[in-house]
Amino acid sequence: AEALVYTLEEWASLPQRSPRLARVLREETRWLLPPP
């Protein structure tokens, strides 16, 4: 749910900050956003 409020900049910077978190968020929001 938290992923839904991320801005594009935050989304784009996630892989650099936390690859594991970014992977989980991509899995959970696969239906909403394409992978970066």
C-alpha positions as CSV (number, residue, x, y, z in Angstrom):
1,A,0.0,0.0,0.0
2,E,2.8,2.3,0.8
3,A,4.3,1.9,-2.6
4,L,1.2,3.5,-4.1
5,V,2.2,6.9,-2.7
6,Y,5.8,6.9,-3.9
7,T,6.7,9.6,-6.3
8,L,8.4,8.8,-9.6
9,E,11.7,10.1,-8.2
10,E,11.4,8.0,-5.1
11,W,10.5,5.0,-7.2
12,A,13.5,5.5,-9.5
13,S,15.9,5.9,-6.6
14,L,14.7,2.8,-4.7
15,P,17.0,0.3,-6.5
16,Q,20.0,2.3,-5.4
17,R,18.8,2.7,-1.8
18,S,17.4,-0.8,-1.2
19,P,17.5,-3.4,-4.0
20,R,15.6,-5.9,-1.9
21,L,12.9,-3.4,-1.0
22,A,12.6,-2.2,-4.6
23,R,12.2,-5.8,-5.7
24,V,9.4,-6.4,-3.2
25,L,7.7,-3.2,-4.2
26,R,7.9,-4.1,-7.9
27,E,6.3,-7.5,-7.2
28,E,3.5,-5.9,-5.2
29,T,2.8,-3.1,-7.6
30,R,3.4,-5.1,-10.8
31,W,-0.3,-4.6,-11.7
32,L,0.0,-0.8,-11.3
33,L,3.4,0.2,-12.6
34,P,5.8,-1.3,-15.1
35,P,9.3,-2.2,-13.6
36,P,11.7,0.7,-13.8
